[in-house]
Amino acid sequence: MTTSVAPAVRRPNIGITPPGPKAAEWIARDGKALSPSFTRPYPLVMDRGEGLWVTDVDGNEYLDFTAGIAVGSTGHSHPKVVEAIETQARRFFHMSGTDFYYEPEIRLAERLAKNAPVKQDAKVFFTNSGAEAVEGAFKLARWSTKRPNTIAFYGAFHGRTMGALSLTGSKAVQRDGFGPLVPGVWHVPYPSAGPGGTTSDETFDRIEEIFHTVAKPQTFAAVFVEPIQGEGGYIVPPADFLPRLRALTREHGILLVCDEIQSGMGRTGTMYAIEHAKVQPDIVTLAKGIASGMPLGAIIAGGGIMAWPPGSHGSTFGGNPVCCAAGLATLDLIEGGLMRNAATVGTTLGEGLRELQRKYPKKVRDARGRGLMQAIELESGEKSTALMLDAFERGLLVLPTGAQALRLSPALTASEAEVQVCVEILDAALAKL
């Protein structure tokens, strides 16, 4: 009689206290060569990655629950994505989609348009980044409606280019010194389903106040909204918010632009987070997880909205053929099981975080999220930073979000065992905190 032995659970391995000598050397060189505007929360210098595991230049092994800010949807260097990139790279690297035609861009646009949560007859415009996608959607909304004004939300992050930055309301430092920004943008509070948050009624009261005192509703081109706020703290709104917002925008002929840059591509257990609310926006913006880390973004607009004429918008590198090949392979994997995995394993992660909240009620104020877009909020920003740094020293990579929360956004390939290791490390760090 033979007995099977369960495979050992992989755990982080920190042999050299970071930053090790090689990491310290690279960090010093970085300080001399790169912009000081970057926000590096801890001294990780990556050498290579596989799945959810990262090895730094000194040989330390980390469990990655950041996915490069929710970008690496299929994990580090997924073999099918690598194969797609290599195959396309051997054919050709670049031939601008603004001026020429090529198969990968057309095929990816067809698949995205077919399954997007907008009206059919949808069309796609590819960009290099999320900020570019928002910037283009901003232009498209104004062009389509011939209206000048826009509503966005406090806590929102839509990007750092001037139009996207005008919509962003996440952190003052992101806007400080760059004004005047694009005029005609008004911000209102984003409601929260969590304890002590703004209610939907309060949010709509503020919108109505703008309509009555500052600008009439028929002057607004669009409302830009994240179905779950990303940089704002992984804030999940009340169930009534998005349906009511859709009804309000329809009433006044205002376009609803859904920013799915962080929440889309299967991360919440559905292809788009807006699907949980059963709401159909007019325009969707995508990036981050769309191509497993290759620089690609997209604007998807339905119902004949994307009817602007030739020359009205373009991009030299948007829809790069190698990036689109990576996007097609990524979409295959997400539709082929990773989206279901995000829902299943995300449930385990959410339960684990809520258990930590019950265990440490004075330290963890809230645990929230959907799928593999989860967060824990601590009693202060200082405490959340301390928890993040302690987790890093134990070999777990997480990132801050909002004023005092940590986000957990691993690749959609995350396993139940990896989630358990993550929760165990957070448990030990919270006990020490």
C-alpha positions in Angstrom: 0.0 0.0 0.0 1.4 3.4 -1.0 0.5 6.7 0.6 0.6 10.0 -1.3 2.6 12.8 0.2 1.1 16.3 -0.3 3.5 18.7 -2.0 5.2 21.1 0.2 3.7 24.6 0.2 6.1 27.1 -1.2 6.9 30.0 1.2 9.1 33.1 0.9 12.8 32.7 1.5 14.6 35.8 2.7 18.3 34.8 3.1 19.7 38.3 3.0 18.1 41.3 4.8 16.9 43.7 2.1 18.4 45.7 0.6 21.2 43.2 0.1 24.5 44.4 -1.4 23.4 44.0 -5.1 20.1 45.6 -4.4 21.7 48.5 -2.6 24.1 49.1 -5.6 21.2 49.2 -8.0 19.1 51.5 -5.8 22.1 53.9 -5.6 22.4 54.0 -9.4 18.7 54.5 -9.7 18.8 57.5 -7.5 21.4 59.1 -9.8 19.7 58.2 -13.1 15.9 58.2 -12.7 13.3 60.8 -11.8 12.7 61.4 -8.1 8.9 61.4 -8.7 8.6 57.6 -8.3 7.2 56.3 -5.0 9.1 53.1 -4.1 7.7 51.9 -0.8 10.4 49.3 0.0 13.8 48.3 -1.4 12.8 45.5 -3.8 15.1 45.1 -6.8 13.6 42.4 -9.0 15.7 39.9 -10.9 13.1 37.5 -12.2 9.6 36.2 -11.7 7.4 33.2 -12.2 3.7 33.0 -11.4 3.2 34.8 -8.1 6.9 34.4 -7.1 9.6 37.1 -7.4 13.3 36.7 -6.9 15.4 39.7 -6.2 19.0 40.4 -7.3 20.3 39.0 -4.0 18.4 35.7 -4.3 15.6 36.5 -1.9 12.2 34.9 -2.9 8.9 36.8 -2.4 5.3 36.0 -2.7 3.9 38.8 -4.9 0.4 40.1 -4.1 0.8 43.2 -6.1 1.0 41.9 -9.7 2.8 45.1 -10.6 -0.2 47.2 -9.4 -2.8 44.7 -10.7 -1.1 44.5 -14.2 0.3 40.9 -14.3 -3.1 39.2 -14.6 -1.6 35.9 -15.7 1.4 36.0 -13.4 5.0 36.7 -14.1 6.2 35.3 -17.5 3.2 33.0 -18.2 4.6 30.5 -20.8 1.6 31.0 -23.2 2.0 34.8 -23.1 5.7 34.5 -23.6 5.1 32.2 -26.6 2.7 34.6 -28.1 5.1 37.5 -27.7 8.0 35.5 -29.2 6.0 34.4 -32.2 4.8 37.9 -33.0 8.2 39.4 -32.4 9.7 37.1 -35.0 7.1 38.3 -37.6 7.4 42.1 -36.9 7.6 44.4 -33.9 5.8 47.5 -35.1 3.7 48.9 -37.9 1.6 51.8 -36.6 -2.1 50.9 -36.5 -3.0 54.6 -37.1 -1.7 54.2 -40.7 -1.7 50.5 -41.5 -3.6 47.3 -40.9 -2.4 44.1 -39.2 -4.1 41.0 -37.9 -3.3 41.0 -34.1 -4.9 44.5 -33.6 -8.0 43.6 -35.5 -8.5 40.2 -33.8 -8.1 41.7 -30.3 -10.4 44.6 -31.1 -13.1 42.1 -32.4 -12.9 40.0 -29.2 -13.0 43.0 -26.9 -15.9 44.7 -28.8 -17.9 41.5 -28.8 -17.8 41.0 -25.0 -17.7 44.5 -23.7 -20.6 45.6 -21.4 -21.6 48.5 -23.8 -24.2 48.6 -26.5 -23.3 46.5 -29.5 -21.8 47.8 -32.7 -18.9 48.7 -30.3 -15.6 50.0 -31.6 -12.2 49.9 -30.0 -9.3 52.4 -29.9 -6.0 51.1 -28.6 -3.6 53.1 -26.4 -0.3 52.6 -24.6 -1.6 53.1 -21.1 -4.6 53.6 -18.8 -4.0 57.4 -18.7 -4.0 57.5 -22.5 -7.3 55.5 -22.5 -8.9 58.0 -20.1 -7.5 60.9 -22.1 -9.0 59.6 -25.3 -12.3 58.8 -23.6 -12.4 62.4 -22.3 -11.9 63.7 -25.8 -14.5 61.2 -27.3 -17.1 62.2 -24.7 -16.7 65.9 -25.5 -16.7 65.2 -29.3 -19.7 63.0 -29.2 -21.9 65.2 -27.0 -20.6 68.7 -28.0 -20.8 69.5 -24.3 -17.9 70.9 -22.1 -18.4 69.7 -18.6 -17.6 66.4 -16.7 -18.2 64.9 -13.3 -15.7 62.7 -11.5 -15.3 61.5 -7.9 -13.1 62.3 -4.9 -10.8 59.3 -4.4 -10.7 58.6 -8.1 -7.5 57.9 -10.0 -7.7 58.1 -13.7 -4.1 58.9 -14.6 -1.5 61.6 -14.7 -1.7 63.3 -18.1 -3.4 66.6 -18.0 -6.9 65.5 -18.9 -6.8 62.4 -16.8 -5.2 64.3 -14.0 -8.1 66.8 -14.1 -10.4 63.9 -13.4 -8.2 62.3 -10.7 -9.1 63.2 -7.1 -7.0 60.7 -5.2 -4.0 62.6 -3.6 -3.2 66.3 -3.6 0.4 65.6 -4.4 -0.6 64.2 -7.8 -2.1 67.5 -8.8 0.0 70.0 -6.8 2.0 72.4 -9.0 0.4 71.3 -12.3 -2.5 73.8 -12.6 -4.4 75.1 -14.1 -5.9 71.8 -15.2 -8.6 71.2 -17.7 -11.6 73.3 -16.8 -15.2 72.1 -16.5 -14.5 69.1 -14.2 -16.5 68.9 -10.9 -15.8 66.3 -8.2 -18.3 64.7 -5.8 -17.9 62.2 -3.0 -17.7 58.5 -3.9 -20.1 56.5 -1.8 -18.9 53.5 0.3 -20.6 50.3 1.4 -18.2 50.2 4.3 -18.7 51.5 7.8 -19.0 55.3 8.1 -18.8 55.9 4.4 -20.7 58.4 2.3 -24.2 57.2 1.3 -25.5 57.1 -2.2 -28.1 59.7 -1.2 -25.4 62.1 -0.1 -23.5 61.7 -3.4 -26.6 62.3 -5.5 -27.5 65.4 -3.4 -24.1 66.8 -4.3 -24.6 66.1 -8.0 -28.0 67.8 -7.9 -26.5 70.8 -6.1 -24.0 71.2 -8.9 -26.8 71.0 -11.5 -28.8 73.7 -9.7 -25.9 76.1 -8.7 -23.0 75.7 -11.0 -23.8 74.1 -14.4 -27.0 72.8 -15.9 -27.1 69.0 -16.5 -27.4 69.5 -20.3 -23.9 71.0 -20.3 -22.3 67.8 -19.0 -20.7 65.4 -21.5 -19.8 62.6 -19.1 -19.5 61.1 -15.7 -16.3 59.1 -15.2 -16.5 56.4 -12.5 -14.6 53.4 -11.3 -17.0 50.5 -10.3 -14.6 49.9 -7.5 -12.2 52.7 -6.7 -8.5 51.6 -7.0 -6.2 54.2 -5.6 -9.0 55.5 -3.5 -8.8 52.5 -1.2 -10.4 49.6 -3.1 -13.8 51.2 -2.2 -16.8 49.1 -3.0 -19.9 51.3 -3.5 -23.4 50.6 -2.2 -25.4 48.2 -4.4 -27.8 51.0 -5.5 -25.1 53.5 -6.6 -24.2 52.5 -10.1 -27.8 51.7 -11.2 -28.9 55.1 -9.9 -25.9 56.8 -11.6 -26.8 55.1 -14.9 -30.4 56.3 -14.5 -29.3 59.9 -13.8 -27.0 60.1 -16.8 -29.6 58.6 -19.1 -32.1 61.1 -17.9 -29.9 64.0 -18.9 -28.2 62.6 -22.0 -24.8 62.3 -20.2 -22.4 59.6 -21.2 -21.4 57.1 -18.4 -17.7 56.3 -18.8 -16.6 53.3 -16.7 -12.9 53.2 -15.8 -12.1 49.4 -15.6 -8.3 50.0 -15.8 -7.7 48.3 -12.4 -10.9 46.4 -11.9 -11.4 44.8 -15.3 -10.1 41.8 -17.2 -11.4 39.2 -14.8 -10.0 40.6 -11.6 -13.3 40.7 -9.6 -14.5 37.3 -10.9 -16.4 38.8 -13.9 -14.7 40.2 -17.0 -15.7 43.7 -15.9 -16.5 44.8 -12.4 -19.5 46.9 -13.7 -21.2 43.5 -14.4 -21.8 43.0 -10.7 -24.1 46.0 -10.8 -25.8 44.9 -14.1 -25.2 48.3 -15.5 -24.4 49.1 -19.1 -22.0 52.1 -19.5 -21.5 54.0 -22.8 -17.7 53.9 -22.8 -15.2 51.6 -21.0 -11.5 52.2 -20.5 -9.1 49.3 -20.0 -5.3 48.8 -19.4 -3.3 47.2 -16.7 -4.3 43.5 -16.9 -5.2 43.5 -20.6 -1.8 42.2 -21.8 -0.1 40.6 -18.8 2.3 43.5 -18.4 2.9 44.6 -22.0 2.0 48.3 -22.5 -1.5 48.3 -23.8 -4.8 50.1 -23.1 -8.1 50.5 -24.8 -11.2 52.6 -25.2 -14.4 50.7 -26.0 -17.5 52.6 -27.0 -20.9 51.3 -28.1 -24.0 52.6 -29.7 -22.3 54.5 -32.5 -20.4 56.9 -30.1 -17.0 56.2 -31.6 -17.9 57.9 -34.9 -15.2 60.6 -34.9 -13.6 61.2 -38.3 -10.2 60.1 -39.6 -7.4 62.2 -38.1 -9.4 63.3 -35.0 -7.5 60.9 -32.7 -4.5 58.6 -33.2 -1.5 56.9 -31.6 1.9 55.8 -33.0 2.4 52.9 -30.6 -1.2 52.2 -29.5 -2.2 48.7 -30.6 1.4 47.6 -31.0 1.3 44.1 -32.7 3.5 42.4 -30.0 1.3 43.9 -27.2 -1.9 42.8 -29.0 -0.5 39.3 -29.4 0.1 39.3 -25.6 -3.4 40.6 -25.2 -5.0 37.8 -27.2 -3.1 35.2 -25.2 -4.1 36.9 -22.0 -7.7 37.0 -23.0 -7.5 33.2 -23.8 -6.2 32.5 -20.3 -8.7 34.8 -18.5 -11.7 33.3 -20.4 -10.3 29.8 -20.2 -10.4 29.6 -16.4 -8.5 32.4 -14.7 -11.6 34.6 -14.3 -13.4 31.7 -12.5 -10.3 31.2 -10.4 -10.3 34.8 -9.4 -13.9 34.4 -8.1 -13.1 31.2 -6.2 -9.8 32.0 -4.7 -10.9 35.6 -4.2 -13.6 34.3 -1.9 -11.0 32.5 0.2 -8.9 35.6 0.3 -11.8 37.8 1.4 -12.8 35.3 4.1 -9.2 35.3 5.3 -9.0 39.0 5.5 -12.4 39.3 7.3 -11.1 36.7 9.8 -8.1 38.9 10.5 -10.5 41.8 11.1 -12.4 39.7 13.6 -9.1 38.6 15.3 -7.6 42.2 15.4 -10.7 44.5 15.7 -8.6 47.3 17.1 -6.1 47.2 14.3 -8.1 46.3 11.2 -11.0 48.7 10.6 -12.3 47.0 7.4 -11.8 44.2 5.0 -13.4 44.6 1.6 -13.3 43.9 -2.1 -14.4 41.5 -4.8 -12.5 38.6 -6.4 -8.8 39.2 -6.3 -9.3 42.9 -5.7 -9.2 43.0 -1.9 -8.0 45.4 0.8 -7.6 45.7 4.5 -7.9 49.1 6.2 -6.0 49.8 9.4 -6.5 52.5 12.0 -4.0 54.9 10.5 -1.7 55.4 7.5 1.3 54.9 9.8 0.0 51.5 10.9 -0.7 50.4 7.3 2.8 51.4 6.3 4.3 49.6 9.2 2.3 46.4 8.3 3.4 46.6 4.7 7.0 46.9 5.6 6.8 44.1 8.1 5.1 41.9 5.5 8.0 42.8 3.0 10.6 41.7 5.6 8.7 38.4 5.9 8.6 38.0 2.1 5.1 39.2 1.1 4.7 42.0 -1.4 1.7 44.3 -0.9 1.0 48.0 -1.7 -0.8 50.8 -0.1 -4.1 52.2 -1.4 -6.2 55.1 -0.1 -5.2 56.9 3.1 -4.7 53.8 5.4 -5.3 50.6 3.5 -3.3 47.9 1.9 -4.4 46.3 -1.4 -4.1 42.7 -2.3 -4.2 42.2 -6.1 -2.3 39.1 -7.0 -2.2 37.5 -10.4 -5.4 35.7 -11.3 -3.4 32.4 -11.2 -3.2 32.6 -7.4 -3.8 29.3 -5.6 -5.6 28.6 -2.4 -2.2 27.7 -0.9 -0.7 31.0 -1.9 -3.6 32.9 -0.4 -3.2 30.9 2.8 0.5 31.9 3.0 -0.4 35.5 2.4 -3.0 35.5 5.2 -0.6 33.7 7.6 2.1 36.4 7.0 -0.4 39.2 7.5 -1.5 37.5 10.7 2.0 37.3 12.1 2.7 40.9 11.1 -0.5 42.2 12.7 0.3 40.3 15.9 3.6 42.1 16.0 2.1 45.4 15.1 
